[in-house]
Amino acid sequence: MSARALVKKSSTTIPPMALNTAKLRLQVMQRNSQMPTSEFEVGRLANALVTSQDFAGIRSLVSILTSKNSTLKISTFTYERLVQGSLRHDELGTKTALRLYRDLFWRGLKPTSSTFAMIMSRLTHEKKLD
């Protein structure tokens, strides 16, 4: 197996133990949304969910992050990673991505133009904008 194949394989899979840990962490966050969680930890959780393509988990994390009483600090990279993961799904994923993008502005974070371009491309593809 070539080095390129090994790198590709390792970057697209997540160990089952890490995924189980991420899902447990998500359940704890759902039960207690006021629990202090570091920006790094939320980023790791988002990355694990997106890498494993756990769309139900992504939507759950998005609902926690975008709730009105959420006090979690999130990096722009985490938001962008969640937008990427949401857009890999169906129409519901597009709605989730738009909700995330709107929340970026409400929190004062500046999204990159690539995030906006991904969403616009998806909307155009779905023929919602003409």
C-alpha positions as CSV (number, residue, x, y, z in Angstrom):
1,M,0.0,0.0,0.0
2,S,1.4,3.4,-1.0
3,A,2.0,6.2,1.5
4,R,-0.6,8.3,-0.3
5,A,-3.2,5.5,0.3
6,L,-2.3,5.2,3.9
7,V,-2.6,9.0,4.5
8,K,-6.0,9.0,2.7
9,K,-7.2,6.0,4.7
10,S,-6.1,7.4,8.0
11,S,-7.6,10.9,7.4
12,T,-11.1,9.5,6.4
13,T,-11.6,7.1,9.3
14,I,-12.1,7.6,13.0
15,P,-11.3,4.9,15.6
16,P,-14.5,3.4,17.0
17,M,-13.4,4.3,20.6
18,A,-13.0,8.0,19.6
19,L,-16.4,8.0,18.0
20,N,-18.1,6.4,21.0
21,T,-16.4,9.0,23.3
22,A,-17.7,11.8,21.0
23,K,-21.2,10.4,21.1
24,L,-21.1,10.1,24.9
25,R,-19.8,13.7,25.2
26,L,-22.6,14.9,22.9
27,Q,-25.2,13.2,25.1
28,V,-23.7,14.9,28.2
29,M,-23.8,18.3,26.4
30,Q,-27.5,17.7,25.4
31,R,-28.5,17.0,29.0
32,N,-26.5,19.9,30.5
33,S,-26.1,22.7,27.9
34,Q,-24.7,25.1,30.5
35,M,-21.8,22.8,31.3
36,P,-18.4,24.5,30.6
37,T,-16.8,23.0,27.6
38,S,-13.5,24.2,26.0
39,E,-13.4,25.5,22.5
40,F,-10.9,22.7,21.7
41,E,-13.1,20.0,23.0
42,V,-16.1,21.2,21.0
43,G,-13.8,21.3,17.9
44,R,-12.7,17.7,18.5
45,L,-16.3,16.6,18.9
46,A,-17.4,18.4,15.7
47,N,-14.5,16.9,13.8
48,A,-15.3,13.4,15.0
49,L,-18.9,13.7,14.0
50,V,-18.1,15.1,10.6
51,T,-15.4,12.6,9.8
52,S,-17.7,9.7,10.8
53,Q,-20.6,11.3,8.8
54,D,-22.9,11.1,11.8
55,F,-25.6,13.5,10.5
56,A,-27.9,13.0,13.5
57,G,-25.0,13.9,15.8
58,I,-24.1,16.9,13.7
59,R,-27.7,18.2,13.9
60,S,-27.7,17.6,17.7
61,L,-24.4,19.6,18.1
62,V,-25.7,22.4,15.9
63,S,-28.9,22.7,17.9
64,I,-26.8,22.9,21.1
65,L,-24.5,25.5,19.6
66,T,-27.3,27.7,18.1
67,S,-29.6,27.6,21.1
68,K,-30.3,31.0,22.6
69,N,-28.9,30.1,26.0
70,S,-25.7,28.6,24.7
71,T,-22.6,30.0,26.3
72,L,-20.1,27.8,24.4
73,K,-17.2,29.5,22.7
74,I,-16.6,28.2,19.3
75,S,-13.9,28.8,16.8
76,T,-14.6,29.8,13.2
77,F,-12.9,26.6,12.0
78,T,-15.4,24.5,14.1
79,Y,-18.3,26.3,12.5
80,E,-16.8,25.7,9.0
81,R,-16.2,22.1,9.7
82,L,-19.8,21.6,10.8
83,V,-21.0,23.5,7.7
84,Q,-19.0,21.1,5.5
85,G,-20.5,18.1,7.4
86,S,-24.0,19.4,7.1
87,L,-23.7,20.1,3.3
88,R,-22.7,16.5,2.7
89,H,-26.3,15.5,3.7
90,D,-29.6,16.2,2.0
91,E,-31.8,19.3,2.1
92,L,-32.0,19.1,5.9
93,G,-28.2,19.5,5.9
94,T,-28.6,22.7,3.8
95,K,-31.0,24.2,6.4
96,T,-28.5,23.2,9.2
97,A,-25.7,24.9,7.3
98,L,-27.7,28.1,6.9
99,R,-28.6,28.1,10.6
100,L,-24.9,27.7,11.5
101,Y,-23.9,30.5,9.1
102,R,-26.5,32.9,10.6
103,D,-25.3,32.0,14.1
104,L,-21.7,32.9,13.0
105,F,-22.8,36.5,12.5
106,W,-24.8,36.6,15.7
107,R,-21.7,35.6,17.7
108,G,-19.5,38.1,16.0
109,L,-17.3,35.6,14.2
110,K,-16.3,36.2,10.7
111,P,-16.9,33.3,8.3
112,T,-14.6,32.8,5.4
113,S,-15.7,33.3,1.8
114,S,-15.2,29.6,1.2
115,T,-17.9,28.8,3.7
116,F,-20.3,31.2,2.0
117,A,-19.4,29.8,-1.4
118,M,-20.1,26.2,-0.3
119,I,-23.6,27.2,0.9
120,M,-24.4,29.2,-2.2
121,S,-23.2,26.4,-4.4
122,R,-25.4,23.9,-2.6
123,L,-28.4,26.3,-2.8
124,T,-27.9,26.9,-6.5
125,H,-27.5,23.2,-7.0
126,E,-30.8,22.6,-5.3
127,K,-32.3,25.2,-7.5
128,K,-33.5,27.3,-4.6
129,L,-31.9,30.4,-6.1
130,D,-32.4,31.4,-9.8
